[in-house]
Amino acid sequence: MKIWVDGELRDAASAAVSVLDHGLTVGDGVFETLKATNGTAFAMDRHLVRLARSARGLGLPEPDPARVRQACLAVLDANPAPYGALRITYTGGIAPLGSARGDGEPTLVVALERTARRPETTAIVTVPWPRNERGALAGLKTTSYGENVVALARARERGASEAVFGNTRGRLCEGTGTNVFVVLGGELVTPPLDSGCLAGITRQLVIDWAGAREADLPLDVLDIADEVFLTSSTRDVQAVHRVDDRELPGAPGPVTAKAARVFAERSAADGNP
């Protein structure tokens, strides 16, 4: 594997950043994960816009989009793969060991992980730890993922692939790396951004292409929803067949199946919507 680290491609064994990098010591960084198919990354323009937005929100200087794009294309070209996840990581660079930032250049790393496509359906669990929709990092895609690590471990212990959070008001928010959609009476609904959820790329495309609407929802809507599905860059639209101990027989249901079909057709027709 070839990995881009600060301006050059390196073998995985020699690709390294400083032990004083602020992304390592305190999680001071942002990232994006793009679906890569046969050497092409999906929706790159949207991902680069969100990377810049997350950097601004964290107080980092905005990355040069041309430089990031160059790094992505170099990694895609050097690592041919039918399917994978292209990961862009952008951190505060070398800094003191505490929370204060240094005055050095940010670090840019781009890597490609070969992956298999996700199964058509999956199981999820809800977790008792809330997302803070008013926190400084709400809605930003940062490398401060400790909460997600703990929650996803809980999900794996219970035979699920994703954990879903409510927020501090007990409203449905998001998964550790996904957005959540529910079907109520035939209508497709997802939490609004002020719930604290990430403005997912796939989430917005599903809203635009499948006609979903945003609505404030209680976390326990998952107990009554007719259908539930997840969206993310590597899952696309993935139906949920179990929420905690509740089975959803027949998943994917008709609304989910239609959303998945529309997303597949539209994304195949335009790789950079």
C-alpha positions as CSV (number, residue, x, y, z in Angstrom):
1,M,0.0,0.0,0.0
2,K,1.1,3.5,-0.8
3,I,0.1,6.3,1.6
4,W,0.4,10.1,1.0
5,V,2.1,11.8,3.9
6,D,2.8,15.6,3.6
7,G,3.6,15.8,0.0
8,E,4.9,12.3,-1.0
9,L,3.8,8.7,-1.4
10,R,5.4,6.3,1.0
11,D,5.2,2.6,1.6
12,A,2.9,1.7,4.5
13,A,5.8,0.5,6.5
14,S,7.6,3.8,6.3
15,A,4.6,6.2,6.3
16,A,4.7,8.0,9.7
17,V,3.9,11.2,11.5
18,S,5.5,12.7,14.5
19,V,4.7,11.3,18.0
20,L,4.1,15.0,18.8
21,D,1.4,15.5,16.1
22,H,-1.6,17.2,17.7
23,G,-3.9,14.8,15.9
24,L,-2.2,11.9,17.9
25,T,-1.8,13.6,21.2
26,V,-5.2,15.3,21.6
27,G,-7.3,14.4,18.6
28,D,-6.9,17.8,17.0
29,G,-7.8,16.9,13.5
30,V,-10.5,16.4,10.9
31,F,-11.1,13.8,8.3
32,E,-13.2,12.5,5.4
33,T,-13.9,9.0,4.1
34,L,-14.8,8.7,0.4
35,K,-16.1,5.6,-1.4
36,A,-13.6,4.6,-4.0
37,T,-14.6,2.4,-6.9
38,N,-12.1,1.3,-9.6
39,G,-9.9,4.2,-9.0
40,T,-12.5,6.9,-8.7
41,A,-13.7,8.6,-5.5
42,F,-17.4,9.4,-5.2
43,A,-18.5,13.0,-4.6
44,M,-15.0,14.4,-4.1
45,D,-16.1,18.0,-4.4
46,R,-18.6,17.7,-1.6
47,H,-16.2,15.9,0.7
48,L,-13.5,18.6,0.2
49,V,-16.0,21.3,1.0
50,R,-17.0,19.5,4.2
51,L,-13.3,18.9,5.1
52,A,-12.7,22.7,4.9
53,R,-15.9,23.3,6.9
54,S,-14.7,20.9,9.7
55,A,-11.3,22.5,9.7
56,R,-12.7,26.0,10.1
57,G,-15.0,24.7,12.9
58,L,-12.1,23.2,14.8
59,G,-9.9,26.4,14.2
60,L,-7.5,24.8,11.8
61,P,-6.3,26.6,8.7
62,E,-8.3,25.5,5.7
63,P,-6.5,22.8,3.7
64,D,-5.6,23.7,0.1
65,P,-8.2,21.8,-1.9
66,A,-5.9,21.4,-4.9
67,R,-3.3,19.8,-2.7
68,V,-5.8,17.5,-1.1
69,R,-7.2,16.5,-4.5
70,Q,-3.7,15.9,-5.8
71,A,-3.0,13.6,-2.9
72,C,-6.2,11.7,-3.3
73,L,-5.6,11.1,-7.0
74,A,-2.1,10.0,-6.4
75,V,-3.2,7.4,-3.8
76,L,-6.0,6.1,-6.0
77,D,-3.6,5.7,-8.9
78,A,-1.0,4.0,-6.7
79,N,-3.4,1.6,-5.1
80,P,-5.7,0.0,-7.7
81,A,-8.7,-1.6,-6.1
82,P,-12.2,-2.5,-7.2
83,Y,-13.7,-1.1,-4.0
84,G,-12.4,0.7,-1.0
85,A,-12.5,3.6,1.5
86,L,-10.3,6.6,0.7
87,R,-9.4,8.3,4.0
88,I,-8.2,12.0,4.2
89,T,-6.8,13.0,7.6
90,Y,-5.8,16.6,8.3
91,T,-4.4,17.5,11.7
92,G,-2.9,20.4,13.7
93,G,0.6,19.1,13.1
94,I,3.5,19.1,15.6
95,A,2.5,20.9,18.9
96,P,3.0,20.9,22.6
97,L,1.7,17.9,24.5
98,G,-1.2,19.8,25.9
99,S,-4.2,21.3,24.3
100,A,-2.4,24.4,23.0
101,R,-1.6,24.3,19.3
102,G,1.9,24.8,17.9
103,D,2.9,27.1,15.1
104,G,4.0,24.4,12.6
105,E,2.3,23.3,9.4
106,P,-0.7,21.0,9.5
107,T,-0.3,17.3,8.7
108,L,-2.0,15.8,5.6
109,V,-2.3,12.0,5.2
110,V,-4.3,10.2,2.6
111,A,-4.7,6.4,2.5
112,L,-6.8,3.8,0.8
113,E,-8.3,0.8,2.6
114,R,-9.6,-2.1,0.4
115,T,-12.9,-3.1,1.7
116,A,-15.9,-5.4,0.8
117,R,-19.3,-3.9,0.1
118,R,-21.6,-3.9,3.1
119,P,-24.4,-6.5,3.2
120,E,-27.9,-5.4,2.2
121,T,-29.2,-5.3,5.8
122,T,-27.7,-4.9,9.3
123,A,-28.5,-4.7,13.0
124,I,-28.1,-1.7,15.2
125,V,-28.2,-0.9,18.9
126,T,-29.0,2.2,20.8
127,V,-26.5,3.3,23.4
128,P,-27.1,5.3,26.7
129,W,-24.4,8.0,26.0
130,P,-25.8,11.1,24.4
131,R,-24.4,13.3,21.7
132,N,-24.0,16.9,22.8
133,E,-25.8,18.8,20.1
134,R,-24.5,22.1,21.7
135,G,-20.9,21.0,22.0
136,A,-18.0,22.7,20.3
137,L,-17.5,19.7,17.9
138,A,-21.2,19.1,17.1
139,G,-21.6,18.5,13.4
140,L,-17.9,18.5,12.7
141,K,-16.1,15.4,11.4
142,T,-13.1,15.4,13.7
143,T,-10.6,12.7,14.7
144,S,-11.8,12.9,18.3
145,Y,-13.6,9.5,18.0
146,G,-13.3,8.1,21.5
147,E,-17.0,8.1,22.1
148,N,-17.6,6.2,18.9
149,V,-15.0,3.6,19.7
150,V,-16.7,2.8,23.0
151,A,-20.2,2.8,21.4
152,L,-19.2,0.6,18.4
153,A,-17.6,-1.9,20.8
154,R,-20.9,-2.1,22.6
155,A,-22.7,-2.7,19.3
156,R,-20.2,-5.5,18.3
157,E,-20.7,-7.2,21.6
158,R,-24.5,-7.4,20.8
159,G,-24.1,-8.7,17.3
160,A,-24.7,-5.3,15.6
161,S,-22.6,-3.3,13.1
162,E,-23.6,0.2,14.3
163,A,-24.5,2.1,17.5
164,V,-27.1,4.9,17.4
165,F,-27.0,7.9,19.7
166,G,-29.7,10.2,21.0
167,N,-28.8,13.7,22.0
168,T,-29.0,15.5,25.3
169,R,-32.7,16.1,24.8
170,G,-33.4,12.4,24.1
171,R,-33.9,13.0,20.4
172,L,-32.7,10.8,17.6
173,C,-29.3,12.0,16.4
174,E,-26.9,9.6,14.5
175,G,-24.8,6.5,14.4
176,T,-21.0,6.4,15.1
177,G,-20.3,6.8,11.4
178,T,-23.8,7.0,9.8
179,N,-26.9,9.0,9.5
180,V,-30.3,7.4,10.4
181,F,-33.5,7.5,8.4
182,V,-36.9,6.1,9.5
183,V,-40.1,5.4,7.6
184,L,-43.3,6.5,9.4
185,G,-46.6,5.9,7.6
186,G,-44.9,5.7,4.3
187,E,-42.9,8.9,4.8
188,L,-39.2,9.1,4.8
189,V,-37.7,11.2,7.7
190,T,-34.3,11.9,9.1
191,P,-33.2,14.1,12.1
192,P,-32.3,17.7,11.3
193,L,-28.7,19.0,11.6
194,D,-29.6,20.9,14.8
195,S,-30.0,17.5,16.5
196,G,-26.2,17.4,16.5
197,C,-25.8,14.9,13.6
198,L,-23.1,15.2,10.9
199,A,-24.2,16.7,7.6
200,G,-23.5,13.4,5.8
201,I,-22.8,13.5,2.1
202,T,-25.0,10.4,1.4
203,R,-27.6,11.8,3.8
204,Q,-28.0,15.0,1.7
205,L,-28.1,13.1,-1.5
206,V,-30.8,10.8,-0.2
207,I,-32.8,13.8,1.0
208,D,-32.5,15.3,-2.5
209,W,-33.0,12.2,-4.6
210,A,-35.5,10.2,-2.5
211,G,-37.6,13.0,-1.2
212,A,-36.9,12.6,2.5
213,R,-37.7,15.4,5.0
214,E,-36.0,16.5,8.2
215,A,-37.9,16.3,11.5
216,D,-37.1,16.4,15.2
217,L,-37.7,12.8,16.3
218,P,-37.6,11.1,19.7
219,L,-35.0,8.4,20.1
220,D,-37.7,5.8,20.7
221,V,-39.1,6.4,17.3
222,L,-36.9,3.4,16.5
223,D,-39.4,1.3,18.5
224,I,-42.2,2.1,16.1
225,A,-40.8,3.0,12.8
226,D,-42.0,0.8,9.9
227,E,-38.5,0.8,8.3
228,V,-35.1,2.0,9.4
229,F,-32.0,2.5,7.3
230,L,-28.5,3.9,7.6
231,T,-26.5,6.0,5.2
232,S,-22.8,6.7,4.9
233,S,-20.1,6.9,2.2
234,T,-19.2,3.2,2.5
235,R,-22.7,1.9,3.3
236,D,-24.6,3.9,0.7
237,V,-28.2,3.0,1.8
238,Q,-28.3,0.0,4.1
239,A,-31.5,-1.4,5.5
240,V,-31.8,-2.3,9.2
241,H,-33.3,-5.6,10.1
242,R,-32.9,-5.4,13.9
243,V,-33.0,-2.5,16.4
244,D,-31.8,-3.6,19.8
245,D,-34.2,-6.7,20.4
246,R,-36.8,-5.5,17.9
247,E,-36.8,-7.4,14.6
248,L,-37.9,-5.6,11.4
249,P,-39.1,-8.5,9.2
250,G,-38.9,-8.1,5.5
251,A,-36.1,-5.6,5.5
252,P,-35.4,-3.8,3.2
253,G,-39.0,-2.5,3.1
254,P,-40.4,-0.8,0.0
255,V,-39.4,2.7,0.9
256,T,-35.9,1.7,1.8
257,A,-35.6,-0.4,-1.3
258,K,-36.7,2.5,-3.5
259,A,-34.3,4.9,-1.8
260,A,-31.4,2.4,-2.3
261,R,-32.3,1.9,-6.0
262,V,-32.6,5.6,-6.7
263,F,-29.3,6.3,-4.9
264,A,-27.5,3.5,-6.8
265,E,-28.8,4.7,-10.2
266,R,-28.1,8.4,-9.6
267,S,-24.6,7.9,-8.1
268,A,-23.7,5.5,-11.0
269,A,-24.8,8.2,-13.5
270,D,-22.8,11.0,-11.8
271,G,-19.7,10.3,-9.8
272,N,-19.3,13.9,-8.5
273,P,-22.9,15.1,-7.9
